Amino acid sequence: MSEWLLSLEGTAAGKDAALALALLAAFLHALFGALQKGRHDPWLSRAAIDASYGVIAAPFALFVVPWPEPHMWPIFAGAFAIHAGYKLAQAATYSRGAYAVVYPVVRGTGPLFAVIGAGLVFGEHFTPGQWAGVFVLVAGILGLAVYNLRTVTVNRDTMVPALMLAVLTGAFVALYTTYDAYGIRSTADPFTFLAWFFFIDGVFMPVYTFRRWRQVPSSELLPLLKRGVIGAFVAYFSFGAIMLATRLDKVGEAAVLRETSTVFAALIAWAVLGEKVGPRRLALMSLIAAGAVIVEFAG
C-alpha cells in the first residue's frame, strides 16, 4: 500500500487522488466536529475520542508499521504540543459558541493561514486565479458564520469570546496542517507517521480531563465511550486522508479543499442538530463550493 501511494507522488493520478482524499477529509471532519459538539461535554467527547484512537493505534504503531527514524521523534514532540494547543482551543470554542457559528469561523480562518504557511515552508505558490478562489471560499464560509450568528439563539451571551477562540483555533488548524505535512513527508513510510501520531496524540486529552470524568453520570459513560470509538474511526480516515493528500500534492490546495467541510457541517447541523437551512445559507454554501472549484482548476 505504501509503495503504491508513494508511486503516485508528482503524477496526474496523484493529484486526482489528493483531490478525492481532501474532499473525503472535509466530510469526515464536519462529522467529527458534530460528534464533539453533541450532547456531551466537548472536553470529555474529545478525550473519549483521543483515548479510543490511541488504544486502537498502539498495536499498529508497535508491531505493524516500520518504526520511526531517529529524526522523527522531535517532529512527533512538536506535533504533540501543537495538537494539544489546538484541542484546548477547540474544546473551549465549542463550550462557548453554537456549532453552526463557530465551526465556519474556525474553517474560514484556517485556509488563509495554511496557504501562507505552505508558501513559507514548502515554497508553494498560488496563481492569481487560485487566490481568487481562496477569497471566494473564505467569503462564503465567513458569510455563513455571520448569517448563523444572526439567527442562532443559543450561547449568545458567550458568543464574543467564542468567536475569538474560533479564530485562534483556525490558526492552530493551519499550523498543524503545515507542520504535519512536513512530518509525513519526513518519513519513508507515511503510515509510520499516521500510526505513531495517533498513538502519541491519544494521551493528552484523557489525562488533561481526568477530573471531569468524576462528574459524568454512570448512565452517560457507555454512550460517551461509544461516541469515542466512532469518533476514533472518523478521525483515522479524516486526518489520514488529509495527510496523505498533502503527501501526494500541494499542501495549500489540500488545506483549502478540506474547508468545504463547512458545507457538510451545515448539512449535518440541519439533519442531525435540527438547525434550519434556508435559501441564503444554501447560496453561501454554493459560494464555498465554487471557491474550492476555482482553486482546483485555476492551478
Secondary structure, DSSP 8 states (H G I E B T S, - for coil): -HHHHHHTTTSHHHHHHHHHHHHHHHHHHHHHHHHHTSSS-HHHHHHHHHHHHHHHHHHHHHHTS----TTHHHHHHHHHHHHHHHHHHHHHHHHHS-HHHHHHHHHHHHHHHHHHHHHHHH-----HHHHHHHHHHHHHHHHHHHHHHHH--SSGGGHHHHHHHHHHHHHHHHHHHHHHHHHHHSSS-HHHHHHHHHHHHTSHHHHHTGGGGGGS-HHHHHHHHHHHHHHHHHHHHHHHHHHHHHHHS-HHHHHHHHTTHHHHHHHHHHHTS-----HHHHHHHHHHHHHHHHHHH--
